[in-house]
Amino acid sequence: MAPAQRDDASAVAREFALGGEVLSASPYGSGHINDTFLVRTTPGSGPTRFILQRINQNVFRRPDELMANVERVCAHAYAKLRAAGAPDAERRTLRLIPTRHGRAWLGEGPADRWRCYHFIDDATGHDVVRAPEQAFAAAKAFGAFQSLLADLPGGRLHETIPDFHHTPARFARFRQALDVDAHGRAAAAGPEIAFALARADEVAVVTDALRDGRLPERVTHNDTKLNNVLLDDATQEGVCVIDLDTVMPGSVLYDFGDLVRTSTSPAAEDETDLSKVTMQFPMFAALVRGYLESTRGFLTPAEKSLLPFAGKLITFEIGLRFLTDWLEGDTYFKVRRPGHNLDRTRTQFKLVASIESQLPAMQALVDRT
């Protein structure tokens, strides 16, 4: 982060009602989308650490709609926690700090959009799931997040990224990229293309059920990686779900499916040694136990029954997106080597195959849990 940006962040921080004088604003965290700063202030009437973020408007083209979503979600979650008498409500949800003029975020028109959150003490985000206990904690936290928002009033949230998990739309774009083959790459991805085409009949299972009312539309997070849950430093319990930019209407199956994709394989997303890629059943079992513990109050039988399939669907969808980007010339995902997106595709599709081979056992576990 350039010095000028650090100086700008300090000046921006002073536009929020922080209760003390701003001492510093330094780059914070490992996120790749928004600019994030840790703000420190002199002791005032409350906390002395805050999280300040500048929203990346190249990714999020309608930042005011995004922030309207975040404002509603944070306020509702906090109100429900307080009403339930949660002793640590302040740590269980993100809370926006208003500007000095009482707004939930800073900026309008062509200007940057900034927001400020309370800092959540004694809790840390982790990039890699190392044990079933962490998978359980993350799944329980995301389930609790969905439970808090199951009765969100005020109508439908904005779609911050339209059709984000619309697998049929993703498949249609893949078919178009394959038909055009603008970069002459299809020949190098023959097995991967065949793998994708063989699963064409499954891409609309969730979207069709949502359309027909067989699955309810929910408020979902849509980016359920482990590092989007803060775990308590002492107990390793899931404390707070963070990174709310993709919170929007969807299916709980999207969230659970991405938990399976990101939490059950010991291999990196772009691992080239495919022998390392496998769906670890103990991790899946931990996800199921944690998720169902916090969602039984609202989850429908249809949603529960499709949890194993969701892991396959979302893993396939992400692999399909990598394959599409490979065919289109690596225009969306950042690549660090030739064939990087194809390597990512192969890793995701190997995980899909591993899930498929274990689906009967996965289904039996969910049915009896």
C-alpha positions as CSV (number, residue, x, y, z in Angstrom):
1,M,0.0,0.0,0.0
2,A,1.5,3.3,-1.0
3,P,2.1,6.0,1.6
4,A,-0.4,8.3,0.0
5,Q,-3.1,5.7,0.5
6,R,-2.2,5.3,4.1
7,D,-2.5,9.0,4.6
8,D,-5.8,9.0,2.8
9,A,-7.1,6.3,5.1
10,S,-6.2,8.2,8.2
11,A,-8.1,11.3,6.8
12,V,-11.1,9.2,5.9
13,A,-11.1,7.5,9.3
14,R,-11.6,10.9,10.9
15,E,-14.9,11.2,9.0
16,F,-16.3,8.4,11.2
17,A,-17.7,8.8,14.7
18,L,-14.9,6.8,16.4
19,G,-15.0,8.4,19.8
20,G,-11.3,9.2,19.9
21,E,-8.5,10.8,17.9
22,V,-7.1,8.8,15.0
23,L,-3.5,7.7,15.7
24,S,-2.9,5.5,12.6
25,A,-4.5,3.6,9.7
26,S,-2.4,0.7,8.5
27,P,-3.1,-2.0,5.8
28,Y,-4.6,-5.1,7.4
29,G,-5.5,-8.6,6.4
30,S,-5.0,-10.7,3.3
31,G,-8.0,-9.8,1.3
32,H,-7.6,-9.1,-2.5
33,I,-10.7,-7.2,-3.3
34,N,-11.2,-4.2,-1.0
35,D,-8.6,-2.0,0.6
36,T,-8.7,-2.8,4.3
37,F,-7.1,-0.8,7.2
38,L,-6.7,-1.2,10.9
39,V,-7.5,2.1,12.6
40,R,-6.2,2.9,16.0
41,T,-7.5,5.8,18.1
42,T,-6.8,7.4,21.5
43,P,-9.0,6.1,24.3
44,G,-12.4,7.8,24.1
45,S,-15.9,6.6,25.1
46,G,-15.5,3.1,23.6
47,P,-13.1,0.9,21.6
48,T,-9.8,2.0,20.2
49,R,-9.5,-0.3,17.2
50,F,-11.6,-0.3,14.1
51,I,-11.7,-1.8,10.6
52,L,-11.9,0.7,7.7
53,Q,-12.5,-0.5,4.2
54,R,-12.7,1.1,0.7
55,I,-15.0,-0.8,-1.5
56,N,-13.6,-2.0,-4.9
57,Q,-16.0,-0.5,-7.4
58,N,-14.4,-2.3,-10.3
59,V,-15.8,-5.5,-8.8
60,F,-18.9,-4.1,-7.1
61,R,-20.4,-1.7,-9.6
62,R,-23.4,-0.7,-7.4
63,P,-21.7,0.1,-4.1
64,D,-24.7,1.9,-2.6
65,E,-26.9,-1.1,-3.1
66,L,-24.1,-3.3,-1.6
67,M,-23.9,-1.0,1.5
68,A,-27.7,-0.9,1.8
69,N,-27.6,-4.7,2.1
70,V,-24.8,-4.6,4.6
71,E,-26.5,-2.0,6.7
72,R,-29.8,-4.0,6.9
73,V,-28.0,-7.3,7.6
74,C,-25.8,-5.9,10.4
75,A,-28.6,-4.0,12.1
76,H,-31.0,-7.0,12.0
77,A,-28.5,-9.5,13.2
78,Y,-27.4,-7.3,16.1
79,A,-30.9,-6.5,17.1
80,K,-31.8,-10.2,17.2
81,L,-28.7,-11.1,19.3
82,R,-29.6,-8.4,21.7
83,A,-33.2,-9.4,21.9
84,A,-32.1,-13.0,22.6
85,G,-29.9,-11.9,25.4
86,A,-26.7,-13.1,23.8
87,P,-24.0,-12.1,26.4
88,D,-21.4,-11.3,23.6
89,A,-23.7,-9.8,21.0
90,E,-21.0,-7.2,20.1
91,R,-18.7,-10.0,18.9
92,R,-21.3,-12.1,17.1
93,T,-21.9,-9.8,14.2
94,L,-20.2,-7.0,12.3
95,R,-21.5,-3.6,13.3
96,L,-21.1,-0.5,11.2
97,I,-19.7,2.7,12.7
98,P,-21.7,5.7,11.4
99,T,-20.0,8.8,9.9
100,R,-19.9,12.0,11.8
101,H,-23.0,13.0,9.9
102,G,-24.9,9.8,10.9
103,R,-24.6,7.9,7.6
104,A,-23.8,4.2,7.4
105,W,-21.1,4.7,4.8
106,L,-19.0,7.5,3.3
107,G,-19.0,8.7,-0.3
108,E,-21.5,9.4,-3.0
109,G,-21.6,10.0,-6.8
110,P,-18.3,9.0,-8.4
111,A,-16.4,9.1,-5.1
112,D,-14.9,6.1,-3.3
113,R,-17.2,4.4,-0.9
114,W,-15.8,3.8,2.6
115,R,-17.2,1.9,5.6
116,C,-16.0,1.3,9.1
117,Y,-16.7,-1.6,11.5
118,H,-16.0,-2.3,15.1
119,F,-12.9,-4.4,15.6
120,I,-13.7,-7.9,17.0
121,D,-11.2,-8.7,19.7
122,D,-9.6,-12.0,20.5
123,A,-10.7,-13.7,17.3
124,T,-8.8,-14.6,14.2
125,G,-9.5,-15.7,10.6
126,H,-7.7,-18.8,9.3
127,D,-6.9,-19.5,5.6
128,V,-6.7,-23.4,5.8
129,V,-9.0,-25.9,7.5
130,R,-6.6,-28.1,9.4
131,A,-9.0,-30.2,11.6
132,P,-12.6,-31.4,11.6
133,E,-13.1,-29.2,14.7
134,Q,-12.5,-26.1,12.5
135,A,-14.8,-27.3,9.8
136,F,-17.5,-27.9,12.5
137,A,-17.0,-24.4,13.9
138,A,-17.1,-22.7,10.5
139,A,-20.3,-24.6,9.4
140,K,-22.0,-23.8,12.7
141,A,-21.2,-20.1,12.4
142,F,-22.4,-19.8,8.8
143,G,-25.6,-21.7,9.8
144,A,-26.1,-19.3,12.7
145,F,-25.6,-16.4,10.3
146,Q,-28.3,-17.7,8.0
147,S,-30.6,-18.4,11.0
148,L,-30.2,-14.8,12.2
149,L,-31.3,-13.6,8.7
150,A,-34.0,-16.1,8.0
151,D,-36.7,-13.5,9.1
152,L,-35.0,-10.4,7.7
153,P,-37.7,-7.8,7.1
154,G,-37.9,-5.1,4.4
155,G,-38.2,-7.1,1.2
156,R,-35.6,-8.7,-1.0
157,L,-31.9,-7.7,-0.8
158,H,-30.1,-6.3,-3.8
159,E,-28.2,-8.7,-6.0
160,T,-24.6,-7.4,-5.6
161,I,-23.4,-9.7,-8.3
162,P,-26.3,-10.9,-10.5
163,D,-26.5,-14.6,-11.3
164,F,-23.4,-15.3,-9.1
165,H,-24.4,-18.9,-8.4
166,H,-26.7,-19.4,-11.4
167,T,-25.1,-22.6,-12.6
168,P,-27.1,-22.8,-15.8
169,A,-25.9,-19.3,-16.8
170,R,-22.4,-20.4,-16.0
171,F,-22.8,-23.5,-18.2
172,A,-24.3,-21.5,-21.1
173,R,-21.2,-19.2,-21.0
174,F,-18.9,-22.2,-21.0
175,R,-20.8,-23.6,-24.1
176,Q,-20.4,-20.3,-25.8
177,A,-16.7,-20.1,-25.1
178,L,-16.3,-23.6,-26.3
179,D,-18.1,-23.0,-29.5
180,V,-16.1,-19.9,-30.3
181,D,-12.7,-21.2,-29.0
182,A,-11.2,-17.8,-29.7
183,H,-7.7,-18.8,-28.5
184,G,-7.6,-22.3,-29.9
185,R,-7.3,-23.9,-26.4
186,A,-10.1,-26.4,-26.5
187,A,-7.9,-29.2,-27.9
188,A,-5.7,-29.0,-24.8
189,A,-8.7,-29.4,-22.5
190,G,-10.4,-32.4,-24.1
191,P,-10.9,-34.5,-21.0
192,E,-12.1,-31.5,-18.9
193,I,-14.5,-30.4,-21.6
194,A,-16.0,-33.9,-21.8
195,F,-16.3,-34.0,-18.0
196,A,-18.2,-30.8,-18.0
197,L,-20.5,-31.8,-20.9
198,A,-21.3,-35.1,-19.2
199,R,-22.9,-33.3,-16.3
200,A,-25.1,-30.9,-18.2
201,D,-28.3,-32.4,-16.9
202,E,-27.5,-31.5,-13.3
203,V,-26.7,-27.8,-13.6
204,A,-30.3,-26.6,-13.1
205,V,-31.3,-28.7,-10.1
206,V,-31.2,-25.9,-7.6
207,T,-32.2,-23.0,-9.9
208,D,-35.2,-24.9,-11.2
209,A,-36.3,-25.8,-7.6
210,L,-35.9,-22.1,-6.6
211,R,-38.0,-21.0,-9.6
212,D,-40.7,-23.6,-8.9
213,G,-40.9,-22.9,-5.2
214,R,-39.7,-26.3,-4.2
215,L,-36.7,-24.6,-2.5
216,P,-37.1,-21.3,-0.6
217,E,-35.0,-18.3,-1.5
218,R,-32.9,-17.2,1.5
219,V,-30.4,-14.5,2.5
220,T,-27.1,-16.2,1.9
221,H,-23.4,-15.3,2.3
222,N,-22.2,-16.8,-1.0
223,D,-18.5,-16.9,-0.1
224,T,-18.2,-19.4,2.8
225,K,-14.5,-19.9,3.1
226,L,-13.0,-20.6,6.5
227,N,-11.2,-17.2,6.5
228,N,-14.6,-15.5,6.4
229,V,-15.4,-16.7,9.9
230,L,-13.5,-15.4,12.9
231,L,-12.7,-18.1,15.4
232,D,-12.3,-17.4,19.1
233,D,-8.6,-17.4,20.0
234,A,-9.2,-19.3,23.2
235,T,-12.0,-21.7,22.4
236,Q,-11.7,-21.9,18.5
237,E,-15.5,-21.5,18.4
238,G,-16.9,-19.6,15.4
239,V,-17.6,-16.1,16.6
240,C,-18.5,-13.9,13.7
241,V,-19.1,-14.2,9.9
242,I,-17.3,-11.4,8.0
243,D,-16.9,-10.2,4.4
244,L,-20.6,-9.4,3.7
245,D,-20.2,-7.9,0.2
246,T,-21.8,-11.0,-1.5
247,V,-24.7,-11.3,1.0
248,M,-27.8,-11.4,-1.2
249,P,-30.7,-13.6,-2.2
250,G,-29.9,-17.2,-2.9
251,S,-30.1,-20.8,-1.6
252,V,-28.6,-22.1,1.6
253,L,-27.3,-24.9,-0.7
254,Y,-24.9,-22.4,-2.3
255,D,-23.3,-21.7,1.1
256,F,-23.1,-25.2,2.3
257,G,-21.8,-26.4,-1.1
258,D,-19.0,-23.9,-1.0
259,L,-18.1,-25.0,2.5
260,V,-17.7,-28.5,1.1
261,R,-15.6,-27.3,-1.8
262,T,-13.3,-25.2,0.4
263,S,-13.1,-27.3,3.6
264,T,-13.0,-31.0,2.7
265,S,-9.9,-31.3,0.4
266,P,-6.4,-31.1,1.8
267,A,-5.1,-29.8,-1.6
268,A,-4.8,-26.2,-2.7
269,E,-7.3,-24.9,-5.3
270,D,-4.6,-25.1,-8.0
271,E,-2.8,-28.3,-6.9
272,T,-1.1,-30.0,-9.9
273,D,-0.6,-33.3,-8.1
274,L,-4.2,-34.6,-8.4
275,S,-3.4,-37.6,-6.2
276,K,-3.6,-35.1,-3.3
277,V,-7.2,-34.0,-4.2
278,T,-9.9,-35.9,-2.3
279,M,-13.1,-35.2,-0.4
280,Q,-12.2,-36.1,3.2
281,F,-15.3,-37.7,4.7
282,P,-14.5,-36.7,8.3
283,M,-14.4,-33.1,7.2
284,F,-17.8,-33.4,5.5
285,A,-19.3,-35.1,8.6
286,A,-18.0,-32.2,10.7
287,L,-19.6,-29.7,8.3
288,V,-22.9,-31.5,8.5
289,R,-22.9,-31.7,12.3
290,G,-22.0,-28.0,12.7
291,Y,-24.4,-26.7,10.0
292,L,-27.4,-28.7,11.1
293,E,-26.8,-27.8,14.8
294,S,-27.6,-24.1,13.9
295,T,-30.1,-24.5,11.1
296,R,-32.6,-27.0,12.3
297,G,-35.0,-24.2,13.2
298,F,-35.6,-23.2,9.7
299,L,-34.1,-25.7,7.2
300,T,-36.7,-27.5,5.1
301,P,-36.5,-31.2,4.3
302,A,-35.8,-30.5,0.7
303,E,-32.9,-28.2,1.6
304,K,-31.4,-30.8,4.0
305,S,-31.7,-33.6,1.5
306,L,-29.8,-31.7,-1.1
307,L,-26.8,-30.8,1.1
308,P,-24.5,-33.6,-0.3
309,F,-25.4,-32.7,-3.9
310,A,-24.7,-29.0,-3.1
311,G,-21.1,-29.9,-2.5
312,K,-20.8,-31.5,-5.9
313,L,-22.7,-28.7,-7.7
314,I,-20.8,-25.7,-6.3
315,T,-17.4,-27.5,-6.8
316,F,-18.4,-28.3,-10.4
317,E,-19.6,-24.7,-10.9
318,I,-16.3,-23.2,-9.8
319,G,-14.4,-25.7,-12.0
320,L,-16.6,-24.7,-14.9
321,R,-15.8,-21.0,-14.3
322,F,-12.1,-21.8,-14.4
323,L,-12.5,-23.8,-17.6
324,T,-14.5,-21.0,-19.2
325,D,-11.8,-18.5,-18.3
326,W,-9.2,-20.7,-19.8
327,L,-11.1,-20.9,-23.0
328,E,-11.7,-17.2,-23.1
329,G,-8.0,-16.4,-22.6
330,D,-7.6,-15.9,-18.8
331,T,-9.6,-12.7,-18.7
332,Y,-11.2,-12.9,-15.2
333,F,-9.1,-14.9,-12.7
334,K,-5.6,-13.8,-12.1
335,V,-3.1,-16.4,-13.3
336,R,0.6,-16.8,-12.3
337,R,1.7,-19.4,-14.9
338,P,0.7,-20.7,-18.3
339,G,-2.2,-23.1,-17.9
340,H,-3.0,-22.0,-14.4
341,N,-6.8,-21.9,-15.0
342,L,-6.6,-25.3,-16.5
343,D,-4.8,-26.6,-13.5
344,R,-7.5,-25.1,-11.3
345,T,-10.2,-26.8,-13.4
346,R,-8.6,-30.2,-13.1
347,T,-8.3,-29.8,-9.3
348,Q,-12.0,-28.9,-9.0
349,F,-13.1,-31.6,-11.3
350,K,-11.0,-34.2,-9.4
351,L,-12.8,-33.1,-6.2
352,V,-16.2,-33.4,-8.0
353,A,-15.3,-37.0,-8.9
354,S,-14.2,-37.7,-5.4
355,I,-17.5,-36.4,-4.1
356,E,-19.5,-38.4,-6.6
357,S,-17.8,-41.6,-5.5
358,Q,-18.9,-40.9,-1.9
359,L,-22.3,-39.4,-2.5
360,P,-24.2,-42.5,-1.2
361,A,-22.4,-42.4,2.1
362,M,-22.7,-38.6,2.3
363,Q,-26.4,-38.9,1.7
364,A,-26.8,-41.6,4.3
365,L,-25.0,-39.4,6.9
366,V,-27.2,-36.4,6.2
367,D,-30.4,-38.5,6.3
368,R,-29.7,-39.9,9.7
369,T,-28.3,-36.7,11.3
